[in-house]
Every structure is written in C-alpha cells, then in structure tokens.
Amino acid sequence: MAETWLVVGLGNPGPDYARTRHNIGQLVATELERRAGATPKRHGRADALVAESRVIGGPKVITAFPLSYMNRSGGPVSTLMDYYGVDLEHVIVLHDELDIALGELRLKQGGGHGGHNGLRDIIAARGPEFLRVRLGIGRPPGRQDAADFVLRPFAKTEQPEAELLVQLGADAVERIIADGFLAAQQRLHAPS
C-alpha cells in the first residue's frame, strides 16, 4: 500500500486573515481539496481542519489547516503525523516566502526556518526534514514592516499573480506526490 502524505497549509485562523499573504499556504491547500472533491472537517485531537482524499491508484493524502496561529503550527502538525502514521519525509508544508517574487515558487527539503515562525515551530516539534513548497509573496515596498506586509491582503493589481500562484502551488504538490520530490523539483526549477 502506498504511503500516506500530509499536506499542511500554513496560515492564521479566522476571516480577518483568510485572504492575506501569510495565508497563501491555506489557499493552496483549499485548491487541492477542491480538485480532490474533499470536504474538510475539524480534527478533534489536532486543532486543525482536515480533509482526506486518495490519488487514483496511489496514496492517501491528508490536507490540513492548523486552527492555531501560525507560530503554534508545530503541535497540530505533530499530532496529525502521529494520528495518521506519516513520516516526516511525507509531510509537505505550504508557506509564504518573502524572499521569492510574487507568483513564483520553490521546492525545498529540510533547512532552517529563515525567520518564518510557522516553520520554526514545526522544526522545534519534529525536526527540519519535511518538504516545503515556498510560495513567493515578494518583499514589502519601501520601509513597510514585513510583519504588517504579510498580514495584509493582496492588492487588486496582485490578484491575478496570487491566483496563478495558488494553481502552481497545487500543481507542485500533485507532482511531488506523483513523481517524487527530486523529479518535481527538477521540473519546476528548470529554466523555461
């Protein structure tokens, strides 16, 4: 039987944060659920919304949104890993990335947190060797504070790129699960 995958969309809970740059990971996870026809339900033990689906002829995929704030993501991720028996190498974390231009993404396995508090908490809970889909939101303009920038919605002029990024992020997760991380990384990072 194929391995189970856990795909975690990072973000903050509640309608005030729903369409912000910091919640781009949750937007990608929502798109994955839409594609799979899966409906999220509250997971009692993990303080998360969870949807289960299965790739035809392939693995079970658990899509999750922690309902804790970003900087407390490690507990829900750890609980879900234990509950579903998912190895760290089969955890894909979707997160916003200031150091990548809006609309671009990069795949990475392991490494540090780069100042991202959601990653910091997951690393503290389980270690760094999970897979990451780094979703580019770009740097704040001028002297705007980065914390303020990530908690704001995308500007109207940024909406088309943000919507494309959600699609690209979902495509990247599907490629990782279907083809393996290295093959997906080589394909997505190859020059056009």
N, C-alpha and C positions, 0 to 999 in steps of 0.2 A: 504494500500500500504506500502511496506517495506521502511525503512529509506534509505536515500542516504548516501553513505560513501565517504569521501575524503581521498585519499591516496597520501601523499606528499613525493617524493624522493628528499632529500636534496643534494645539490652539488653546484658547481660553473659553470657558463656558459662558453661555448667555447671549441674548440678542445684541447687546452693545458691542460685542466683539466679533459677531458672526461673519461679517464681510471685510474684516481688517486684513492687513498684510500678514500679521502674525498668525492668522488662522488659515493661511493658504494650504497647509497640510490637511486640515479638516475638509477643505473644499475639494481637494483631490480624492480623499477617502470617500466623500459623498458621491463623487462621479464614479468611482469604482463600484460602489453599492448600486448606483443607478444602472450601470452596464450589466451587472450580475442579476438585477431584479431582486436584490436582497433588502430587507427592511431591518433597520437597527432596533435593538431592544436594550433596555437597561440591564446591565450585568450586576447582580446584587453584591457579589464579593469584590469586584474590581473598581467600583465607582467609575464606570465607563459605559458608553453606548457601544454595542457590539452587533455586528451582522455576520452571519455565516453563509458562505456560498461554496460551490465546488466548480473547479475548472473541468470541463468535459474530458473524461479520461485522465484527469490529473488530480492535483492535491486539493485539500480543503483550504479555503482562505478565510481567515477571520479578520474583518476590518473593524477597527476600534477607534473611538474618540475618548480619551480620558475626560471625565467631567470635573476633574480638579483643575486648578490653574496651571499654566504652563510649567512653572518652576516646581510643581509637585507631580510630574508625569511618571517618575520612576516607580512609585508604588503601584498604580494601576497596570503599568506595563509588566512589572514583575509578577503581579498576581495573575494576569492573563497568561503569561508564559507558563506558569506552574499549572494553572487550571487546564489548559489545552495541551500541555506537554510539548511546547515549542522550544526548540534550541535557539540560542542567540543568533546563529548563522541564518536562521529563517525568520528573523524579525526585520521588517523594513519600516524605518521611521521617515515620515514625510514632514519636512520642516522648512520654514522660511530661511533665506540666506541673504544677508545684506551685501556680502562680497561678490555676488553674482548679479549681473544685469537683469533687469526685469524681463521676464519672458524666456530666460534661459534656465537650464538645469544641469546639474552634475550628479553623477552617482559616485558613492564612496563607501568603502567598508572600513570600519574602525576609525581610530584617530581621536583627537581631543574634542572639546565642546566649543572652542572658538568664541567663548563668551555667551553662548546660547544656553539659557537657564533650563530649558526643557531637556536638551541633550545632557547637560551637566547632571541633572537629577537621574536620568536613565543610566548614565555611566556609573554614578555612585551606587545605584541599586543592583546593576547586573554586569557592569564592565562595558568596554568600548567597542566590542567586535560585531555590533549589529550593522546592518546595511542602511544606507541613508540615501534618500532622494532629496537633494538640496535644491530647493525651489527659489530661483532668483527673484528678489524683490527690489534690488538696487539700493543705493545709498541715499540717505536723506539729502535734500537740497540745501545748499548754503550751510548755515550753522545749526540747522534744526537738530534737536536731540534725537538720537537713534531710538530711544525708548518711546518717545512721543510719535515718531515716524511709523514704527511697526504697529502701533495701536490705532492707526487711522485707516479708514477705508481707502481703496484705490481711487485715484482721481478719475473723473469721467473719461479723460483722454487716455488713461492707462487701462481702462476696462477691456478693450479688445486683446491686449497682450496678456492681461491677467487670465482671461477666459481661455486663451490658447495655452497658457502655462498649465492650467488645470487639466486640459486634454493631454498635453505632453507628459505631465506627471503620471496620469493614469496609464498612458501607453507604456511608460518606463516600468511601472510596477508589473504590468502584464508581461513585458519582455523578460524581466528578471525571473519571474515565476516560470515562464515557458522555456526560456533559453539558458538560464543561469546568469549569475551576476556578471562574470567576465565578458561573456558574449554580448550582453545588454550594454555594458559599459563601453566596449569597443565600438558597437554600432552607434550608440548615442553620442559618443565623443569624437567620432570620425569627422574630419572636415567635410563640409557639404560639397 
